[in-house]
């Protein structure tokens, strides 16, 4: 990380916006931050650390003390820091929690802390990486590779914290080295080995417990005892199996004897039933004999039935023909009477004479119509007092009235004649119809009489045929035949009843004969003793089968247990073989050895040795060969990390002593040497972090001239590697020897800065 620009507003002693442009250093890699005590030199380190991590550079200061005492409520405290890291440029902005003027109304409001981080790309595009305090801090830790505490121990070395890496305990020093040199993987290897060893150990213990549980469940002390028990039970199984087969055979024989006895008993019972049914059939014989006689008469009646049916039909046909003939004769007589009446009416009127009279009346009517027309014309010309041209009368009370009356009388006469002519036409039609009816009735009468004669002949023939058949039958007379004929509808039922009787009789005779043949020489068995024998045999068989089944189940379980024991033993053996190398590795990696040294600590020891070797080069120059740092080999506490402790060898006394016994000035230059050694080794290790900048706060005033000269020489050598080194001090000799200086100038309204580069 290399600073490019720091902008502070209302921050510490800087009341206004103060911009520090580190690019003004140009190619200078070593600069001095100088100014009076309390002017704000350390505040620059606070601003950088606060911008990156949200905390000041020292633990003795908190965020609330960062706001400038000169700031007014409408003046916001803010730090904007631009820096580069691995060829990328970043801009981080932070504001602490502060009281500012309300945007509306009077008074102040508490504004929470804020932060933002952007990456400024070469094309000027700004890529936002975080907009909250936590997000920005996490992003910075990822970019720089440090947390705030480690940053203060390696890059920004403030007052009071400069010595922490030197005097830290082994556990804290291990964390710092792991982070700086990215050796967490070795701790992870330890954890994985430990986890795998514990998992195998747990599996082995589970196998042992399972092995014991199997033996306990089987009731045996060892697999050998279980095998011996299995041999004994196998012998018992053979004996029980033989007993089971014997009892099964005995049961089957008893069951067979009982079933045969049941069958014989059933046959005897069925034979008794057959005999009873035969007795019942014998009792029905008289009724069935009478039924047979009835069926004989019904057979004869059925034979006579066609003759009887034909005679009956002929009788009905004769009656119908006689009735039709009588009706036809009556119809003919009625038609003749109606025709006679029509003739009498027609004879009373001479149609031709009447027609002649009507014609004469029509001619007279025509003549009168002509006269009537002339009369009307003359009547219209008559005038009272003038003589009529026809009669000569002077008065004319009824002109042409007589003529009119005559015409009306003639008209009435004509109408009467026409009415009579219409009546004559109607009578003629009735006469024609009556004549037709007479003719039709006459034909029908003759046909009916002919049919009646034929029906009479057929009736006589059929009656004679029936009489002859009746005489030839066994019926005494027609009444006997009709009595039998009325029962023909029962013939089918009576015949079926008789057939069933014959069939049942034959079946019973056959079944009885078969049963007597099957039971020949046999007696009715007693079933209860045989049934009890079956029950006893079944119980004996069940008991033997149950014992054999239980023993077989026990044998199966024991065989399964033996197989499971063998499988578990093999699994435990494999687990133990797998555990042996991994367990040894895990034990060694966990530090379970004579030196209590873990794998990761071993790696870090090598790293620390390299750091100490590089640090001692500078420490020897600064201390003029007096002091040398080395790792402590003594095991102080078996519960703590070993091999990362530090001691210092004093060449003046020839004795090693704890670093905590050094004086303030000695701690300063020893810590500085150690920090510079860390920086060198980090750069030298492939994949390590690069410490491009080191900022040192005070401590030079405690050095004597020779030691100060050695410290400055060591710091100047850092420029050769391209590092930027800034130191805070008001030592006069430093001002004379360092040409690039950032001067802090206090004023009555807060401090300001000014770069002097020559």
C-alpha positions in Angstrom: 0.0 0.0 0.0 1.3 3.5 -1.0 -0.5 6.7 0.0 -1.3 9.1 -2.9 -3.5 11.7 -1.2 -5.0 12.3 2.2 -7.9 14.8 2.6 -9.0 15.6 6.2 -12.0 17.8 7.1 -12.7 18.9 10.7 -10.5 16.1 11.8 -8.4 16.5 15.0 -6.5 19.8 14.9 -7.3 20.3 11.2 -10.4 22.5 11.3 -10.8 23.1 7.6 -10.3 20.8 4.7 -6.6 19.8 4.6 -5.2 18.0 1.6 -1.8 16.2 1.7 -0.6 15.2 -1.7 2.1 12.5 -1.3 2.8 12.6 -5.0 4.7 15.8 -4.3 7.5 13.7 -2.9 8.4 12.7 -6.5 11.2 10.2 -6.4 11.9 10.8 -2.7 11.3 7.7 -0.6 12.3 9.0 2.8 10.4 11.9 4.4 10.1 13.5 7.8 6.8 14.6 9.4 7.8 17.4 11.7 6.1 20.1 13.8 5.6 21.3 17.3 4.2 18.9 20.0 0.4 18.8 19.7 0.3 20.2 16.2 -1.2 17.1 14.6 1.7 14.9 13.4 0.3 11.6 14.8 -3.2 12.7 13.6 -2.0 12.0 10.1 -1.4 8.4 11.0 -4.8 8.4 12.8 -6.4 9.7 9.6 -4.9 7.0 7.4 -5.7 4.2 9.8 -9.2 5.6 10.4 -9.9 5.8 6.7 -8.8 2.2 6.1 -10.2 0.5 9.2 -12.5 2.9 11.0 -10.2 3.1 14.1 -7.3 5.5 14.9 -3.7 4.4 15.0 -3.5 4.0 18.7 -5.7 2.1 21.2 -5.7 5.1 23.6 -7.8 7.2 21.2 -11.4 6.6 20.2 -13.5 7.7 17.2 -15.3 10.3 19.2 -12.1 12.2 19.8 -11.3 12.4 16.1 -13.8 15.3 15.4 -12.1 18.7 15.5 -12.8 21.0 18.4 -12.8 23.8 15.9 -15.7 22.2 14.0 -19.1 23.9 14.0 -22.4 21.8 14.0 -22.8 22.4 10.3 -19.2 21.3 9.5 -19.0 17.5 8.8 -15.9 15.5 9.9 -14.6 13.4 7.0 -11.4 11.7 5.8 -10.8 10.8 2.2 -7.7 8.6 1.5 -6.5 7.7 -2.0 -3.9 4.9 -2.2 -2.4 2.4 -4.6 -1.9 -1.3 -4.0 -0.6 -3.8 -6.6 -1.1 -1.4 -9.5 -4.6 -0.5 -8.5 -5.9 2.8 -7.2 -8.5 3.0 -4.4 -10.4 5.8 -2.7 -11.8 5.2 0.8 -14.0 7.7 2.6 -14.9 7.6 6.3 -17.0 9.7 8.6 -17.3 9.1 12.4 -20.5 9.3 14.4 -21.1 13.1 15.0 -23.6 15.8 15.9 -24.6 18.0 13.0 -27.1 20.7 12.5 -30.6 19.4 11.6 -31.6 19.8 8.0 -35.0 21.1 9.1 -35.7 23.0 12.3 -33.4 23.9 15.0 -30.9 22.0 17.1 -28.6 19.1 16.1 -29.0 15.5 15.1 -26.7 12.4 15.6 -25.4 11.3 12.2 -24.2 7.7 12.3 -20.7 6.7 11.1 -20.4 6.1 7.3 -17.9 4.7 4.8 -17.5 4.0 1.1 -14.8 2.4 -1.0 -14.3 2.6 -4.8 -11.7 1.4 -7.2 -10.6 4.1 -9.7 -9.8 2.3 -12.9 -7.3 3.7 -15.5 -10.2 4.9 -17.7 -11.6 6.9 -14.8 -14.5 4.6 -14.1 -15.3 4.2 -10.4 -16.3 0.7 -9.3 -18.0 0.7 -5.9 -16.6 -2.0 -3.6 -18.5 -1.1 -0.4 -20.9 1.4 1.0 -21.1 0.4 4.7 -18.5 0.4 7.6 -18.4 -3.4 7.8 -18.3 -3.9 4.1 -15.5 -1.4 3.6 -13.4 -2.8 6.4 -13.7 -6.3 5.0 -12.8 -5.1 1.6 -9.7 -3.3 2.9 -8.6 -6.4 4.8 -8.9 -8.4 1.6 -7.0 -5.8 -0.5 -4.1 -5.2 2.0 -4.0 -8.6 3.7 -3.9 -7.0 7.2 -6.4 -6.4 10.0 -6.1 -3.1 11.8 -4.0 -4.5 14.7 -1.5 -6.1 12.2 -1.4 -2.9 10.1 -0.4 -0.9 13.2 2.4 -3.4 13.9 3.9 -3.6 10.5 3.2 -0.4 8.4 2.0 2.3 10.7 4.2 2.1 13.8 2.5 4.5 16.3 3.7 5.6 19.7 3.1 2.9 22.4 2.4 0.2 19.8 5.7 0.1 18.0 7.0 -2.6 20.4 4.0 -4.9 20.3 5.4 -7.5 17.8 8.6 -7.6 19.7 7.0 -8.2 23.1 4.0 -10.2 22.0 3.5 -13.7 23.3 4.0 -16.8 21.1 0.3 -17.1 20.4 -0.1 -13.5 19.2 3.1 -13.6 17.3 1.9 -16.8 15.6 -1.3 -15.1 14.4 0.7 -12.2 12.9 3.1 -14.5 11.1 0.3 -16.7 9.8 -1.5 -13.7 8.3 1.6 -12.1 6.9 3.1 -15.2 5.3 -0.3 -17.0 4.6 0.6 -20.1 6.4 -2.9 -20.9 7.6 -2.8 -23.9 5.3 -0.4 -25.7 7.7 -2.8 -25.1 10.6 -5.6 -26.4 8.4 -3.5 -29.5 7.7 -3.1 -30.0 11.4 -6.9 -29.7 11.8 -7.6 -32.1 9.0 -5.1 -34.7 10.3 -6.5 -34.3 13.8 -10.1 -34.6 12.6 -9.3 -37.6 10.5 -7.4 -39.3 13.3 -10.3 -38.6 15.7 -12.8 -39.9 13.2 -10.8 -43.1 12.8 -10.4 -43.4 16.5 -14.1 -42.9 17.0 -14.9 -45.5 14.4 -12.4 -47.9 16.1 -14.1 -47.4 19.4 -17.5 -47.9 17.8 -16.3 -51.1 16.3 -15.0 -52.3 19.7 -18.2 -51.4 21.4 -20.2 -53.1 18.7 -18.0 -56.2 19.1 -18.7 -56.3 22.9 -22.4 -55.6 22.3 -22.6 -58.6 19.9 -21.0 -60.9 22.5 -23.2 -59.6 25.3 -26.3 -60.1 23.2 -25.3 -63.6 22.4 -24.6 -64.4 26.1 -21.0 -65.4 25.3 -17.7 -64.3 26.8 -15.8 -64.9 23.5 -16.3 -66.0 19.9 -14.8 -69.4 20.9 -17.4 -69.9 23.6 -20.1 -68.9 21.1 -18.7 -71.4 18.6 -18.8 -74.2 21.2 -22.3 -73.3 22.1 -23.2 -73.4 18.4 -21.8 -77.0 18.1 -23.9 -78.2 21.0 -27.1 -76.6 19.7 -26.5 -78.1 16.2 -26.5 -81.5 17.8 -29.8 -80.7 19.7 -31.2 -79.4 16.4 -30.7 -82.8 14.7 -32.5 -84.6 17.6 -35.3 -82.2 17.6 -35.7 -82.4 13.9 -36.0 -86.2 14.1 -38.6 -85.8 16.9 -40.5 -83.3 14.8 -40.6 -85.6 11.7 -41.8 -88.6 13.9 -44.5 -86.6 15.5 -45.6 -85.2 12.2 -45.9 -88.7 10.7 -47.9 -89.8 13.8 -50.2 -86.8 13.3 -50.7 -87.5 9.6 -51.6 -91.2 10.4 -54.1 -90.2 13.1 -55.6 -87.5 10.8 -55.9 -90.1 8.0 -57.7 -92.6 10.3 -60.0 -89.9 11.6 -60.9 -88.7 8.1 -61.6 -92.3 6.9 -63.8 -92.9 9.9 -65.6 -89.6 9.2 -66.2 -90.7 5.6 -67.5 -94.2 6.7 -69.8 -92.5 9.2 -71.1 -90.2 6.5 -71.9 -93.2 4.2 -73.9 -95.0 7.0 -75.8 -91.8 7.6 -76.5 -91.4 3.9 -77.7 -95.0 3.7 -80.3 -94.4 6.4 -81.5 -91.3 4.5 -81.9 -93.3 1.3 -84.1 -95.9 3.1 -86.3 -93.2 4.7 -86.7 -91.5 1.3 -87.7 -94.8 -0.3 -90.4 -95.4 2.4 -91.8 -91.9 1.7 -92.0 -92.8 -2.1 -93.7 -96.1 -1.4 -96.4 -94.2 0.6 -97.1 -92.1 -2.5 -97.9 -95.1 -4.7 -101.8 -95.1 -4.4 -102.0 -91.4 -5.3 -99.6 -91.9 -8.2 -101.7 -94.9 -9.6 -104.7 -92.7 -9.7 -102.6 -90.0 -11.4 -101.5 -92.5 -14.0 -105.2 -93.4 -14.8 -106.0 -89.7 -15.1 -103.2 -89.3 -17.6 -104.6 -92.2 -19.7 -108.0 -90.4 -20.0 -106.2 -87.1 -20.7 -104.3 -88.8 -23.5 -107.6 -90.0 -25.1 -109.2 -86.6 -24.6 -106.2 -85.0 -26.3 -106.7 -87.4 -29.3 -110.4 -86.5 -29.5 -109.6 -82.8 -29.1 -109.2 -82.1 -32.9 -112.6 -83.7 -33.7 -114.3 -81.8 -30.8 -112.6 -78.6 -31.9 -113.7 -79.0 -35.5 -117.3 -79.8 -34.5 -117.4 -76.8 -32.2 -116.0 -74.5 -35.0 -118.6 -75.9 -37.5 -121.4 -75.3 -35.0 -120.3 -71.7 -34.5 -119.9 -71.2 -38.2 -123.5 -72.6 -38.9 -124.9 -70.2 -36.3 -123.1 -67.3 -37.8 -124.2 -68.2 -41.4 -127.9 -68.6 -40.3 -127.8 -65.3 -38.6 -126.2 -63.6 -41.6 -128.9 -65.1 -43.9 -131.7 -63.8 -41.7 -130.2 -60.4 -41.6 -129.8 -60.3 -45.4 -133.4 -61.3 -45.9 -134.5 -58.6 -43.5 -132.4 -56.0 -45.3 -133.8 -57.1 -48.7 -137.4 -56.8 -47.4 -136.7 -53.3 -45.9 -135.2 -52.1 -49.2 -138.2 -53.3 -51.2 -140.5 -51.4 -48.8 -138.5 -48.2 -49.2 -138.5 -48.6 -53.0 -142.3 -49.1 -53.1 -142.8 -45.9 -51.0 -140.6 -43.9 -53.4 -142.6 -45.1 -56.4 -145.9 -44.1 -54.8 -144.6 -40.5 -54.2 -143.3 -40.2 -57.8 -146.5 -41.4 -59.3 -148.5 -38.5 -57.7 -146.8 -35.9 -59.9 -146.5 -35.8 -63.7 -143.1 -34.2 -64.2 -143.6 -33.6 -68.0 -146.9 -31.7 -67.5 -145.4 -29.7 -64.7 -142.5 -28.8 -66.9 -144.8 -27.6 -69.7 -146.7 -25.4 -67.4 -143.6 -23.8 -66.1 -142.4 -23.0 -69.6 -145.8 -21.3 -70.4 -145.5 -19.3 -67.3 -142.0 -18.1 -68.2 -143.3 -17.0 -71.7 -146.2 -15.1 -70.1 -143.7 -13.5 -67.7 -141.6 -12.3 -70.6 -144.6 -10.7 -72.4 -145.8 -9.1 -69.2 -142.3 -7.6 -68.6 -142.5 -5.9 -72.0 -146.0 -4.5 -71.3 -145.0 -3.5 -67.8 -142.1 -1.4 -69.2 -144.4 0.6 -71.6 -147.0 1.0 -68.8 -144.4 2.5 -66.5 -143.3 4.9 -69.2 -146.9 6.1 -69.8 -147.6 6.3 -66.0 -144.7 8.7 -65.7 -146.3 10.9 -68.3 -149.8 11.1 -66.6 -150.9 14.5 -65.2 -154.0 15.0 -63.0 -156.8 16.6 -65.0 -155.5 15.3 -68.3 -157.1 12.1 -69.9 -155.1 8.9 -69.8 -154.1 7.8 -73.3 -155.1 4.2 -72.5 -158.4 4.6 -70.4 -159.2 8.4 -70.9 -159.6 9.0 -67.1 -158.8 12.5 -65.8 -157.7 11.2 -62.4 -154.9 8.7 -62.0 -154.8 7.3 -58.4 -153.0 4.0 -59.2 -151.0 4.3 -62.4 -149.8 0.9 -63.7 -150.6 -0.9 -60.3 -152.7 -3.7 -61.8 -150.1 -4.7 -64.3 -147.6 -5.0 -61.4 -149.8 -7.3 -59.4 -150.3 -9.6 -62.3 -146.6 -9.8 -62.9 -146.0 -10.7 -59.2 -148.7 -13.4 -59.1 -147.2 -15.0 -62.2 -143.8 -14.8 -60.7 -145.0 -16.7 -57.6 -146.6 -19.3 -59.7 -143.4 -19.9 -61.6 -141.5 -20.2 -58.3 -143.9 -22.8 -57.0 -143.5 -24.9 -60.2 -139.7 -24.7 -59.9 -139.8 -25.9 -56.3 -142.0 -28.9 -57.4 -139.5 -29.7 -60.1 -136.6 -29.7 -57.6 -138.7 -32.0 -55.3 -139.2 -34.3 -58.3 -135.5 -34.4 -58.9 -134.8 -35.4 -55.3 -137.5 -38.1 -55.4 -135.9 -39.5 -58.5 -132.5 -39.7 -56.8 -134.1 -41.5 -53.8 -135.8 -43.9 -56.1 -132.5 -44.7 -57.8 -130.8 -45.2 -54.5 -133.6 -47.4 -53.2 -133.5 -49.5 -56.3 -129.8 -50.0 -55.9 -130.2 -51.0 -52.3 -132.9 -53.5 -53.3 -130.6 -55.0 -55.9 -127.6 -55.2 -53.4 -129.8 -56.7 -50.6 -131.1 -59.3 -53.0 -127.6 -60.4 -54.0 -126.4 -60.4 -50.4 -129.5 -62.4 -49.3 -128.9 -65.1 -52.0 -125.2 -65.3 -51.0 -126.0 -65.6 -47.3 -128.5 -68.3 -48.0 -125.9 -70.2 -50.0 -123.3 -69.9 -47.2 -125.9 -71.1 -44.6 -126.6 -74.2 -46.7 -122.8 -75.0 -46.9 -122.3 -74.4 -43.2 -125.2 -76.7 -42.4 -123.5 -79.5 -44.5 -120.1 -78.9 -42.8 -121.8 -78.9 -39.3 -123.4 -82.3 -40.1 -120.2 -83.8 -41.3 -118.1 -82.6 -38.3 -120.7 -83.6 -35.8 -120.8 -87.1 -37.3 -117.0 -87.4 -37.2 -116.9 -86.3 -33.5 -119.7 -88.7 -32.7 -117.9 -91.6 -34.4 -114.6 -90.8 -32.6 -116.4 -90.5 -29.3 -118.0 -93.9 -29.8 -114.7 -95.4 -30.6 -113.1 -94.0 -27.4 -113.4 -95.3 -23.8 -115.6 -92.4 -22.8 -119.1 -93.4 -21.8 -120.6 -90.2 -23.3 -119.9 -86.6 -24.2 -120.2 -85.5 -20.6 -117.3 -87.8 -19.6 -115.2 -86.5 -22.5 -115.8 -82.9 -21.5 -114.9 -83.6 -17.9 -111.6 -85.0 -19.0 -111.1 -82.3 -21.6 -111.4 -79.6 -19.0 -108.3 -81.0 -17.2 -106.0 -81.0 -20.2 -104.2 -77.9 -18.8 -102.9 -80.0 -15.9 -101.5 -82.8 -18.0 -97.9 -81.4 -18.3 -97.6 -80.9 -14.5 -99.0 -84.3 -13.7 -96.7 -85.9 -16.2 -93.7 -84.1 -14.7 -94.7 -85.1 -11.2 -94.9 -88.8 -12.3 -91.5 -88.5 -14.1 -89.8 -87.0 -11.0 -91.2 -89.9 -8.9 -89.8 -92.5 -11.3 -86.4 -90.6 -11.5 -86.1 -90.3 -7.7 -87.1 -93.9 -7.2 -84.4 -95.1 -9.7 -81.8 -92.7 -8.2 -82.5 -93.9 -4.6 -82.3 -97.6 -5.6 -79.0 -97.0 -7.4 -77.5 -94.9 -4.5 -78.7 -97.5 -1.9 -77.1 -100.3 -3.9 -73.8 -98.4 -4.2 -73.8 -97.5 -0.5 -74.5 -101.1 0.6 -71.7 -102.3 -1.6 -69.2 -99.7 -0.1 -70.3 -100.6 3.5 -70.2 -104.3 3.0 -68.3 -105.8 6.0 -68.1 -102.5 7.8 -69.5 -101.2 11.0 -70.4 -97.7 12.2 -67.2 -96.2 13.8 -66.9 -94.2 17.0 -65.5 -90.7 16.1 -64.7 -89.0 19.5 -61.7 -91.3 20.4 -60.3 -90.9 16.9 -60.7 -87.1 17.1 -58.9 -87.0 20.5 -56.0 -89.0 19.0 -55.7 -86.4 16.3 -55.7 -83.6 18.8 -53.0 -85.3 20.9 -50.8 -86.0 17.9 -51.2 -82.4 16.6 -50.1 -81.0 20.0 -47.0 -83.3 20.0 -46.1 -82.2 16.5 -46.6 -78.5 17.3 -44.4 -78.8 20.5 -41.6 -80.4 18.5 -41.9 -77.9 15.7 -41.9 -75.0 18.1 -38.8 -76.3 19.9 -37.0 -77.0 16.6 -38.0 -73.5 15.3 -36.8 -71.7 18.4 -33.5 -73.6 18.2 -33.1 -72.9 14.5 -33.7 -69.2 15.1 -31.1 -69.2 17.9 -28.7 -71.0 15.6 -29.3 -68.4 12.9 -28.8 -65.6 15.3 -25.6 -67.1 16.6 -24.2 -67.8 13.1 -25.1 -64.2 12.2 -23.4 -63.0 15.4 -20.3 -65.0 14.5 -20.3 -63.5 11.0 -20.8 -60.0 12.4 -18.1 -60.5 15.0 -15.7 -61.6 12.3 -16.7 -58.7 10.1 -16.4 -56.2 13.0 -13.0 -57.6 13.9 -11.8 -57.2 10.3 -13.2 -53.7 10.1 -11.5 -52.8 13.4 -8.2 -54.2 12.1 -8.5 -52.1 8.9 -9.4 -49.0 11.0 -6.4 -49.6 13.3 -4.1 -50.1 10.3 -5.4 -46.9 8.8 -5.1 -45.0 12.1 -1.5 -46.0 12.7 0.2 -43.6 10.2 -2.5 -40.9 10.4 -2.6 -41.0 14.2 1.2 -40.7 14.4 1.1 -37.8 12.0 -1.7 -36.1 13.9 0.1 -36.6 17.2 3.2 -35.1 15.8 1.3 -32.2 14.0 -0.6 -31.5 17.2 2.6 -31.0 19.1 2.4 -34.2 21.2 6.2 -34.5 21.1 9.2 -33.8 23.4 9.3 -30.1 22.3 5.5 -29.6 22.2 6.0 -28.2 18.7 3.1 -28.3 16.2 3.5 -28.6 12.5 2.4 -25.0 11.8 4.7 -23.7 14.6 7.6 -25.6 13.0 7.0 -23.8 9.7 6.6 -20.5 11.5 9.8 -21.1 13.4 11.6 -21.4 10.0 9.9 -18.2 8.9 10.8 -16.4 12.2 14.4 -17.6 11.8 14.6 -15.8 8.4 13.0 -12.7 9.9 15.5 -12.7 12.8 18.4 -13.2 10.5 17.4 -10.2 8.4 16.5 -8.1 11.5 19.8 -8.8 13.2 21.7 -7.3 10.3 20.1 -4.0 11.1 20.1 -4.5 14.8 23.8 -5.1 14.8 24.5 -1.9 13.0 22.2 0.2 15.1 23.4 -1.3 18.4 27.0 -1.4 17.2 27.2 -5.1 17.5 25.9 -5.4 21.0 22.4 -7.0 20.5 21.2 -10.1 18.6 17.6 -11.5 18.6 17.1 -15.3 18.7 14.3 -17.8 19.3 13.8 -19.1 22.8 14.2 -23.0 22.9 13.1 -23.4 26.5 9.7 -25.1 27.1 8.1 -22.7 29.6 4.4 -23.9 29.6 3.4 -27.2 27.9 -0.1 -25.7 27.3 1.2 -22.8 25.1 2.7 -22.5 21.7 6.4 -23.2 21.7 9.3 -22.2 19.6 8.1 -18.6 18.7 9.3 -16.9 21.9 12.0 -14.2 21.5 15.1 -13.4 23.6 18.0 -11.0 23.1 21.7 -11.7 23.5 23.7 -8.9 25.0 27.3 -9.1 23.8 28.5 -6.9 26.6 27.4 -9.3 29.3 27.5 -12.5 27.3 24.1 -13.3 28.7 20.7 -13.8 27.0 17.8 -11.9 28.5 14.1 -11.2 27.9 13.2 -8.5 25.4 11.0 -6.9 28.1 14.2 -6.0 30.0 15.3 -3.6 27.3 15.2 0.2 27.9 12.9 2.5 25.9 15.5 3.4 23.3 16.6 -0.2 23.0 13.1 -1.4 22.5 12.6 1.3 19.9 15.5 0.4 17.6 15.1 -3.4 18.3 11.4 -3.2 17.3 12.4 -1.1 14.2 14.9 -3.7 13.2 12.4 -6.4 13.6 9.7 -4.5 11.6 12.2 -3.9 8.8 13.3 -7.6 8.9 9.6 -8.6 8.5 9.3 -6.3 5.5 12.4 -7.8 3.8 11.3 -11.4 4.4 7.8 -10.7 3.2 9.2 -9.4 -0.1 11.6 -12.3 -0.4 9.0 -15.0 0.1 7.2 -15.9 -3.1 3.5 -15.1 -2.7 4.1 -12.9 0.4 2.7 -9.5 1.1 4.5 -6.4 0.0 5.1 -3.6 2.6 5.5 -0.6 0.2 5.2 1.9 3.0 6.4 2.2 6.6 5.4 5.1 8.8 7.2 5.4 12.2 5.9 7.6 15.0 8.5 9.1 17.4 11.1 7.1 19.4 14.2 8.7 17.9 14.6 11.2 20.7 15.5 8.3 23.1 18.5 7.3 21.0 22.1 8.4 21.6 23.9 9.9 18.5 25.6 6.7 17.5 22.4 4.6 17.7 20.4 7.3 16.0 22.9 7.3 13.1 22.6 3.5 12.8 18.8 3.8 12.8 18.7 6.5 10.1 21.2 4.5 8.0 18.9 1.4 8.2 15.9 3.5 7.2 17.7 5.1 4.3 18.7 1.7 2.9 14.9 0.9 2.6 14.7 3.4 -0.3 16.8 1.1 -2.4 14.0 -1.4 -2.4 11.4 1.3 -3.5 9.7 1.6 -0.1 8.3 4.8 1.1 9.5 5.6 4.7 8.0 8.3 6.8 9.0 9.2 10.3 7.5 11.5 12.8 10.0 13.3 15.0 11.1 16.7 16.2 14.8 15.7 16.6 16.9 18.5 15.1 19.5 16.2 13.5 16.7 14.5 11.5 15.6 17.8 10.1 19.2 18.4 8.9 19.7 15.0 7.3 16.2 14.4 5.6 15.5 16.7 2.6 11.8 15.8 2.1 9.7 17.1 5.0 6.0 17.5 5.7 5.7 20.4 8.1 2.7 20.7 10.4 2.0 24.4 11.1 -0.3 25.2 14.0 -2.5 28.4 13.8 -5.2 29.9 15.9 -7.8 28.3 13.7 -6.3 24.8 13.5 -3.3 23.3 11.9 -2.3 23.2 8.3 0.4 21.2 6.3 3.1 22.1 3.9 5.5 19.9 1.9 9.2 20.9 1.6 11.1 18.9 -1.0 14.6 19.9 -2.0 
